[in-house]
Amino acid sequence: MKYVVSRISKNSLSPEDPPCENAQFDNNNKLWIKEFMDLKDLMRFFSKYGDLVIKENEKTQMAEIVIYDDWQDIMTKLKR
């Protein structure tokens, strides 16, 4: 199962800055892809990152997992 993965507090367009472990940068679409072996692997990922949202990525027509970091951290970064 392949998913697009993005992270709110990171610039997910940078090949040097993956949004999570073992994500692969797709140079064609300029986004990150993570492959999960099975449903258990996906559930482990969900238990590691607390605040996740799944939406459709219109560009790729794939499911996209959006990782939300700590809201306090996000608000601090937005105020800079």
C-alpha positions as CSV (number, residue, x, y, z in Angstrom):
1,M,0.0,0.0,0.0
2,K,1.5,3.3,-1.1
3,Y,0.5,6.6,0.4
4,V,1.5,10.2,-0.2
5,V,2.9,11.5,3.1
6,S,3.1,15.2,4.1
7,R,3.9,17.0,7.3
8,I,2.4,20.3,8.2
9,S,5.5,21.8,9.9
10,K,7.9,20.7,7.2
11,N,8.5,21.7,3.6
12,S,7.6,18.4,2.1
13,L,8.9,19.5,-1.3
14,S,12.5,19.2,-0.1
15,P,14.2,15.8,-1.0
16,E,16.6,16.3,2.0
17,D,13.8,16.7,4.5
18,P,11.5,13.6,4.7
19,P,8.2,14.0,6.6
20,C,8.7,10.6,8.3
21,E,11.0,7.6,8.4
22,N,11.4,5.5,5.2
23,A,9.6,7.9,3.0
24,Q,10.8,8.1,-0.6
25,F,10.9,11.3,-2.6
26,D,9.0,11.1,-5.9
27,N,10.9,13.4,-8.3
28,N,8.1,13.3,-10.9
29,N,5.4,14.7,-8.7
30,K,7.7,16.4,-6.2
31,L,6.2,14.8,-3.1
32,W,6.9,12.0,-0.6
33,I,5.6,8.5,-0.9
34,K,5.6,5.9,1.9
35,E,4.9,2.2,1.3
36,F,3.3,0.1,4.0
37,M,3.7,-3.7,3.9
38,D,0.3,-4.4,5.4
39,L,-2.5,-3.0,7.6
40,K,-0.5,-3.7,10.8
41,D,2.4,-1.7,9.4
42,L,0.0,1.2,8.7
43,M,-1.5,0.9,12.2
44,R,1.9,1.1,13.8
45,F,2.6,4.2,11.8
46,F,-0.7,5.7,13.1
47,S,0.2,4.8,16.7
48,K,3.6,6.5,16.3
49,Y,2.2,9.8,15.0
50,G,-0.7,11.0,17.1
51,D,-2.5,13.5,14.9
52,L,-3.0,12.2,11.4
53,V,-5.5,13.0,8.7
54,I,-6.1,11.0,5.5
55,K,-7.3,12.9,2.5
56,E,-7.1,12.4,-1.3
57,N,-4.2,13.9,-3.1
58,E,-5.8,15.3,-6.2
59,K,-2.5,15.4,-8.1
60,T,-1.7,11.7,-7.8
61,Q,-5.2,10.3,-7.0
62,M,-3.7,8.5,-4.0
63,A,-4.6,8.6,-0.4
64,E,-2.4,11.2,1.5
65,I,-1.5,10.9,5.1
66,V,-1.0,14.4,6.6
67,I,1.0,14.4,9.8
68,Y,0.1,17.2,12.2
69,D,2.8,18.1,14.6
70,D,2.2,19.5,18.1
71,W,-0.1,22.5,17.6
72,Q,1.9,24.6,20.0
73,D,5.0,24.0,17.9
74,I,3.0,24.9,14.7
75,M,1.6,28.1,16.2
76,T,5.1,29.2,17.3
77,K,6.4,28.6,13.8
78,L,3.5,30.5,12.2
79,K,4.1,33.6,14.4
80,R,7.8,33.9,13.3
